[in-house]
Amino acid sequence: MPSHELGRGAGREPWDAGRAAGIIAEHARREGATLPILHALQETFGYVDGEAVPLIADALNLSRAEVHGCITFYHDFRSEPAGRHTVKLCRAEACQAVGADALHEDVLRRYDVAWHGTTRDGRVTVEPVFCLGLCACGPAALVDGEPVGRLDLDTLADALTERAA
């Protein structure tokens, strides 16, 4: 499963530095190993723990700043666990044209989170994404990696309920 689809129950092992060191060692000899390592860590743990930065840097002979820069440059890498469900709301122009901005404000208010935030109960993480290719069906979102078009508060609640079952 691609790391950008985490939040569907994958990547839920608790952080373990020893396990992380093993994952890093598995990929360290690959050319351009940084991204494969980051993806593997996120796939395993659901995020890239800060303790991984020096482990990766040492294994690849990089500075900690280079590793940190890679993690923060790519928006799909998380530095803390996501909620049990991940909602990615499309912020592209086509969705904006059909009311996405107001919907996003309502979603953030209803779930009491900011962008990239997770609800207090750990149930839902809300993230922005720019264009899902569902322009004719906006506002659009990915809910746990599944596309949802013509999104409103009720269809979002329904999608989250279906995935909880």
Backbone as JSON, one array per atom type, in Angstrom:
{
  "sequence": "MPSHELGRGAGREPWDAGRAAGIIAEHARREGATLPILHALQETFGYVDGEAVPLIADALNLSRAEVHGCITFYHDFRSEPAGRHTVKLCRAEACQAVGADALHEDVLRRYDVAWHGTTRDGRVTVEPVFCLGLCACGPAALVDGEPVGRLDLDTLADALTERAA",
  "N": [[0.85, -1.17, 0.0], [0.61, 2.19, -0.85], [2.33, 4.81, 0.88], [0.87, 7.14, 1.11], [-1.67, 6.34, 1.53], [-2.0, 5.56, 4.07], [-3.59, 5.1, 7.23], [-5.58, 3.45, 7.02], [-5.55, 1.36, 8.75], [-3.19, 0.14, 8.22], [0.33, 0.21, 8.86], [0.59, 0.37, 11.66], [2.19, -0.56, 13.68], [3.67, -0.2, 16.87], [6.1, 2.38, 17.52], [9.44, 1.38, 17.26], [12.74, 1.47, 17.85], [14.71, -0.44, 17.3], [13.47, -2.14, 15.42], [13.09, -0.22, 13.45], [15.78, 0.33, 12.81], [16.45, -2.08, 11.6], [14.8, -2.01, 9.32], [15.87, 0.22, 8.04], [18.46, -0.75, 7.52], [17.82, -2.77, 5.68], [17.3, -1.34, 3.37], [19.4, 0.4, 2.97], [21.55, 0.07, 1.18], [20.59, 0.56, -1.29], [20.45, 2.53, -4.28], [19.84, 5.94, -3.95], [18.53, 5.75, -1.44], [17.14, 7.11, 0.56], [14.36, 7.97, 0.24], [13.01, 5.41, -0.22], [13.53, 4.27, 2.32], [12.23, 6.05, 4.06], [9.58, 5.73, 3.17], [9.21, 3.0, 3.79], [9.46, 3.02, 6.58], [7.3, 4.66, 7.27], [5.23, 3.13, 6.25], [5.35, 0.94, 7.93], [5.14, 1.96, 10.6], [3.3, 3.99, 10.44], [4.07, 6.57, 10.51], [6.99, 8.72, 10.5], [9.12, 8.56, 12.93], [10.82, 10.96, 15.0], [13.12, 9.91, 16.13], [14.11, 8.35, 14.14], [15.54, 9.92, 12.4], [18.37, 10.46, 13.07], [19.24, 7.81, 12.86], [18.81, 7.14, 10.15], [20.41, 9.12, 8.96], [22.98, 8.38, 9.88], [23.21, 5.81, 8.73], [23.19, 6.37, 6.01], [25.18, 8.16, 5.62], [24.55, 10.9, 5.72], [23.66, 14.27, 6.63], [21.78, 15.11, 9.57], [20.12, 17.21, 9.07], [19.74, 17.04, 6.3], [18.21, 14.68, 6.1], [15.98, 15.36, 7.68], [15.08, 17.51, 6.14], [14.22, 16.19, 3.83], [12.08, 14.68, 4.83], [10.33, 16.72, 5.64], [9.91, 18.1, 3.27], [8.37, 16.5, 1.55], [5.0, 16.14, 1.52], [3.46, 13.92, 2.22], [4.74, 12.45, 4.16], [4.6, 11.75, 7.57], [5.16, 13.11, 10.82], [4.14, 12.3, 13.13], [1.76, 9.93, 14.42], [-1.11, 9.3, 12.34], [-4.7, 9.72, 12.52], [-7.18, 7.11, 13.03], [-8.66, 7.19, 10.75], [-8.11, 8.81, 7.65], [-8.7, 11.83, 6.11], [-8.54, 13.44, 3.14], [-8.9, 16.48, 1.82], [-9.83, 18.02, -1.16], [-8.33, 20.9, -2.45], [-8.17, 22.25, -4.79], [-8.81, 24.42, -7.64], [-11.16, 23.75, -9.13], [-12.74, 22.38, -7.27], [-12.96, 24.38, -5.37], [-14.55, 26.14, -6.78], [-17.04, 25.04, -6.55], [-17.8, 25.34, -3.96], [-15.99, 24.29, -2.04], [-14.28, 25.59, -0.2], [-15.92, 26.71, 1.84], [-17.07, 24.34, 2.74], [-14.79, 23.03, 3.7], [-14.12, 24.67, 5.88], [-16.35, 24.11, 7.47], [-15.95, 21.34, 7.92], [-13.49, 21.29, 9.31], [-14.26, 22.72, 11.56], [-16.37, 21.1, 12.57], [-14.97, 18.74, 13.24], [-13.18, 19.77, 14.95], [-10.45, 20.47, 14.4], [-7.34, 21.61, 12.96], [-5.82, 22.12, 9.71], [-4.01, 19.22, 8.83], [-4.41, 18.21, 11.28], [-5.43, 16.03, 13.99], [-8.27, 14.51, 15.4], [-9.21, 14.79, 18.86], [-9.83, 12.31, 19.93], [-8.37, 10.64, 18.35], [-9.5, 9.63, 16.08], [-9.88, 10.79, 13.45], [-7.88, 12.25, 10.94], [-7.32, 15.25, 9.24], [-6.41, 16.46, 6.13], [-5.04, 18.7, 3.66], [-5.21, 18.45, 0.09], [-4.1, 18.79, -3.26], [-5.85, 18.69, -5.97], [-7.5, 15.94, -6.96], [-8.28, 14.84, -9.25], [-10.95, 14.58, -9.62], [-12.59, 16.48, -10.68], [-15.07, 16.96, -11.95], [-16.81, 16.12, -10.07], [-16.8, 17.61, -7.77], [-17.33, 19.17, -4.54], [-14.44, 17.26, -3.6], [-12.9, 14.38, -2.03], [-10.48, 12.21, -0.48], [-11.14, 9.49, 1.41], [-9.72, 7.58, 3.67], [-8.15, 6.71, 1.56], [-10.0, 6.18, -0.42], [-11.86, 7.53, -3.1], [-14.23, 10.18, -2.8], [-16.87, 11.84, -4.12], [-18.78, 14.87, -4.73], [-18.94, 15.85, -2.15], [-20.24, 16.51, 1.07], [-21.01, 17.53, 4.46], [-22.61, 15.45, 5.44], [-22.16, 13.28, 3.64], [-19.49, 12.86, 4.14], [-19.51, 12.1, 6.86], [-21.01, 9.75, 6.56], [-19.23, 8.24, 4.95], [-17.09, 7.9, 6.71], [-18.35, 6.45, 8.71], [-19.06, 4.1, 7.32], [-16.52, 3.01, 6.88], [-15.7, 2.5, 9.4], [-17.09, 0.34, 10.15]],
  "CA": [[0.0, 0.0, 0.0], [1.41, 3.41, -0.85], [2.31, 5.48, 2.17], [-0.13, 8.2, 1.16], [-2.96, 5.77, 1.86], [-2.02, 5.1, 5.45], [-4.76, 5.54, 7.94], [-6.57, 2.4, 6.81], [-5.2, 0.23, 9.58], [-1.82, -0.25, 7.93], [1.32, 1.06, 9.49], [0.18, 0.62, 13.03], [3.09, -1.11, 14.69], [4.21, 0.86, 17.72], [7.46, 2.75, 17.18], [10.48, 0.56, 17.86], [13.99, 1.89, 17.22], [15.4, -1.63, 16.78], [12.78, -2.52, 14.19], [13.41, 0.82, 12.47], [17.16, 0.12, 12.36], [16.41, -3.2, 10.66], [14.2, -1.52, 8.07], [16.87, 1.09, 7.41], [19.53, -1.62, 7.01], [17.31, -3.49, 4.5], [17.24, -0.45, 2.21], [20.51, 1.35, 2.97], [22.48, -0.11, 0.05], [19.93, 0.96, -2.55], [20.75, 3.86, -4.78], [18.75, 6.85, -3.59], [17.83, 4.99, -0.4], [16.41, 7.92, 1.55], [12.9, 7.87, 0.08], [12.52, 4.06, 0.1], [13.58, 4.07, 3.77], [11.14, 6.83, 4.67], [8.31, 5.06, 2.84], [9.11, 1.75, 4.54], [9.2, 3.36, 7.99], [5.93, 5.14, 7.4], [4.33, 2.0, 6.02], [5.4, 0.07, 9.1], [4.73, 2.6, 11.85], [2.27, 4.99, 10.2], [4.72, 7.87, 10.53], [8.45, 8.65, 10.63], [9.45, 9.09, 14.25], [12.01, 11.79, 15.05], [14.28, 9.08, 16.46], [14.62, 7.73, 12.92], [16.38, 10.85, 11.65], [19.81, 10.15, 13.2], [19.5, 6.44, 12.37], [18.92, 7.23, 8.69], [21.58, 9.93, 8.64], [24.18, 7.57, 10.1], [23.25, 4.7, 7.77], [23.39, 6.85, 4.63], [26.23, 9.18, 5.64], [23.93, 12.19, 5.45], [23.46, 15.06, 7.85], [20.42, 15.04, 10.1], [19.36, 18.26, 8.38], [19.33, 16.52, 4.98], [17.11, 13.72, 6.3], [14.83, 16.14, 8.13], [14.6, 18.27, 4.98], [13.5, 15.27, 2.95], [10.81, 14.35, 5.49], [9.42, 17.88, 5.65], [9.63, 18.55, 1.91], [7.3, 15.69, 0.99], [3.84, 16.32, 2.4], [2.83, 12.67, 2.66], [5.41, 11.89, 5.32], [4.09, 12.25, 8.84], [6.1, 13.04, 11.94], [3.39, 11.71, 14.24], [0.74, 9.03, 13.86], [-2.39, 9.83, 11.88], [-5.86, 9.11, 13.14], [-7.6, 5.82, 12.46], [-9.15, 7.52, 9.41], [-7.48, 9.97, 7.05], [-9.54, 12.54, 5.15], [-7.79, 14.41, 2.35], [-9.87, 17.34, 1.16], [-9.29, 18.68, -2.34], [-8.32, 22.36, -2.36], [-7.91, 22.79, -6.12], [-9.74, 25.45, -8.1], [-12.46, 23.2, -9.54], [-13.51, 22.12, -6.06], [-13.27, 25.68, -4.78], [-15.62, 26.76, -7.55], [-18.33, 24.47, -6.17], [-18.05, 25.51, -2.53], [-15.12, 23.51, -1.17], [-13.71, 26.37, 0.9], [-16.89, 26.76, 2.93], [-17.18, 22.98, 3.25], [-13.58, 22.75, 4.48], [-14.28, 25.36, 7.16], [-17.33, 23.33, 8.25], [-15.33, 20.07, 8.32], [-12.5, 21.58, 10.35], [-15.01, 23.12, 12.76], [-17.1, 19.93, 13.1], [-14.04, 17.78, 13.84], [-12.37, 20.54, 15.89], [-9.05, 20.31, 14.04], [-6.77, 22.46, 11.93], [-5.24, 21.29, 8.65], [-3.0, 18.25, 9.29], [-4.71, 17.87, 12.66], [-6.13, 14.79, 14.32], [-9.25, 14.72, 16.46], [-8.71, 14.46, 20.19], [-10.0, 10.87, 20.19], [-7.52, 9.89, 17.44], [-10.31, 8.97, 15.05], [-9.8, 11.36, 12.11], [-6.89, 13.26, 10.57], [-7.79, 16.01, 8.07], [-5.28, 17.03, 5.4], [-5.34, 19.27, 2.35], [-4.57, 17.85, -1.08], [-4.37, 19.66, -4.4], [-6.41, 18.02, -7.13], [-7.64, 14.49, -6.93], [-8.73, 14.41, -10.56], [-12.4, 14.36, -9.55], [-13.06, 17.84, -10.88], [-16.48, 16.99, -12.33], [-17.59, 15.62, -8.94], [-16.41, 18.35, -6.58], [-16.09, 19.01, -3.8], [-14.0, 15.87, -3.56], [-11.98, 14.0, -0.97], [-10.09, 10.81, -0.3], [-11.4, 9.05, 2.77], [-8.96, 6.33, 3.8], [-7.66, 6.33, 0.24], [-11.1, 5.96, -1.36], [-12.4, 8.8, -3.56], [-15.62, 10.53, -2.51], [-17.25, 13.04, -4.85], [-19.96, 15.61, -4.28], [-18.8, 15.77, -0.7], [-20.79, 17.46, 2.03], [-20.77, 17.02, 5.81], [-23.3, 14.18, 5.63], [-21.49, 12.19, 2.91], [-18.24, 12.58, 4.85], [-19.86, 11.31, 8.05], [-21.39, 8.41, 6.08], [-18.02, 7.54, 4.5], [-16.33, 7.51, 7.91], [-19.12, 5.4, 9.39], [-18.92, 2.86, 6.54], [-15.17, 2.48, 7.04], [-15.53, 2.07, 10.8], [-17.81, -0.92, 10.33]],
  "C": [[0.89, 1.23, 0.0], [1.28, 4.13, 0.48], [1.23, 6.56, 2.24], [-1.52, 7.66, 1.49], [-3.0, 5.24, 3.29], [-3.19, 5.73, 6.17], [-5.86, 4.52, 7.76], [-6.23, 1.17, 7.65], [-3.79, -0.28, 9.32], [-0.89, 0.65, 8.72], [1.0, 1.36, 10.94], [1.02, -0.09, 14.07], [3.53, 0.04, 15.58], [5.67, 1.14, 17.34], [8.44, 1.87, 17.96], [11.78, 0.87, 17.13], [14.76, 0.7, 16.64], [14.79, -2.1, 15.48], [13.09, -1.52, 13.08], [14.83, 0.64, 11.93], [17.23, -1.04, 11.37], [15.85, -2.8, 9.31], [15.2, -0.66, 7.31], [17.98, 0.25, 6.79], [19.1, -2.38, 5.75], [17.41, -2.65, 3.23], [18.51, 0.39, 2.01], [21.45, 1.23, 1.77], [21.86, 0.25, -1.3], [20.41, 2.33, -2.99], [19.56, 4.75, -4.45], [17.89, 6.27, -2.47], [16.95, 5.82, 0.53], [14.9, 7.76, 1.42], [12.37, 6.46, 0.32], [12.53, 3.77, 1.61], [12.43, 4.81, 4.44], [9.79, 6.19, 4.39], [8.14, 3.79, 3.66], [8.83, 2.01, 6.02], [7.76, 3.81, 8.17], [4.93, 4.01, 7.18], [4.25, 1.1, 7.25], [4.77, 0.71, 10.34], [3.59, 3.61, 11.68], [2.79, 6.41, 10.19], [6.23, 7.65, 10.62], [8.81, 9.35, 11.94], [10.74, 9.91, 14.18], [13.27, 11.01, 15.39], [14.88, 8.42, 15.22], [15.63, 8.63, 12.2], [17.87, 10.55, 11.84], [20.16, 8.74, 12.73], [19.69, 6.44, 10.85], [20.18, 7.99, 8.29], [22.87, 9.11, 8.79], [24.31, 6.47, 9.04], [23.62, 5.15, 6.36], [24.5, 7.89, 4.52], [25.7, 10.54, 5.17], [23.88, 12.99, 6.75], [22.01, 14.86, 8.32], [19.53, 16.08, 9.4], [18.89, 17.79, 7.0], [18.16, 15.56, 5.11], [15.85, 14.46, 6.72], [14.23, 16.93, 6.96], [13.81, 17.42, 4.02], [12.12, 14.94, 3.53], [9.84, 15.52, 5.39], [9.09, 18.4, 4.26], [8.44, 17.81, 1.31], [6.13, 15.63, 1.96], [3.21, 15.02, 2.89], [3.54, 12.01, 3.84], [4.89, 12.56, 6.58], [5.17, 12.15, 9.9], [5.42, 12.57, 13.22], [2.27, 10.87, 13.65], [-0.51, 9.78, 13.42], [-3.51, 9.18, 12.67], [-6.2, 7.78, 12.48], [-8.14, 6.0, 11.06], [-8.44, 8.79, 8.94], [-8.41, 10.54, 5.98], [-8.68, 13.58, 4.46], [-8.79, 15.2, 1.52], [-9.21, 18.09, 0.01], [-9.44, 20.19, -2.22], [-8.09, 23.02, -3.72], [-9.07, 23.69, -6.58], [-11.11, 24.9, -8.48], [-13.33, 22.9, -8.32], [-13.88, 23.43, -5.35], [-14.47, 26.32, -5.47], [-17.0, 26.22, -7.18], [-18.49, 24.41, -4.64], [-17.14, 24.77, -1.57], [-14.59, 24.32, 0.01], [-14.65, 26.43, 2.09], [-17.05, 25.37, 3.57], [-15.98, 22.65, 4.14], [-13.66, 23.42, 5.85], [-15.25, 24.59, 8.06], [-16.73, 22.02, 8.77], [-14.36, 20.31, 9.47], [-13.18, 21.97, 11.66], [-15.7, 21.9, 13.38], [-16.15, 18.97, 13.82], [-13.05, 18.45, 14.8], [-10.87, 20.31, 15.67], [-8.64, 21.43, 13.1], [-6.26, 21.53, 10.83], [-4.1, 20.47, 9.24], [-3.27, 17.79, 10.72], [-5.48, 16.56, 12.79], [-7.09, 15.09, 15.47], [-8.69, 14.24, 17.79], [-8.8, 12.96, 20.48], [-9.16, 10.0, 19.25], [-8.25, 9.23, 16.29], [-10.02, 9.47, 13.64], [-8.66, 12.37, 12.01], [-7.37, 13.92, 9.29], [-6.59, 16.71, 7.43], [-5.74, 17.65, 4.1], [-4.62, 18.48, 1.26], [-4.96, 18.72, -2.27], [-4.59, 18.83, -5.64], [-6.33, 16.5, -7.03], [-8.08, 13.96, -8.29], [-10.22, 14.09, -10.59], [-13.13, 15.68, -9.78], [-14.55, 17.92, -11.23], [-17.39, 16.6, -11.17], [-17.29, 16.37, -7.65], [-17.6, 18.81, -5.76], [-15.74, 17.54, -3.62], [-13.02, 15.65, -2.41], [-11.53, 12.56, -1.17], [-10.36, 10.5, 1.17], [-10.78, 7.66, 2.89], [-8.56, 5.79, 2.43], [-8.73, 6.09, -0.81], [-11.68, 7.3, -1.79], [-13.88, 8.96, -3.2], [-15.9, 11.85, -3.22], [-18.53, 13.63, -4.31], [-20.07, 15.59, -2.76], [-19.57, 16.87, 0.0], [-20.59, 16.85, 3.41], [-21.42, 15.65, 6.02], [-22.6, 13.03, 4.9], [-20.15, 11.86, 3.56], [-18.52, 11.73, 6.09], [-20.24, 9.89, 7.65], [-20.16, 7.59, 5.67], [-17.2, 7.08, 5.7], [-17.04, 6.4, 8.67], [-18.98, 4.08, 8.66], [-17.56, 2.22, 6.78], [-14.9, 2.02, 8.47], [-16.17, 0.71, 11.04], [-16.96, -2.12, 9.98]]
}
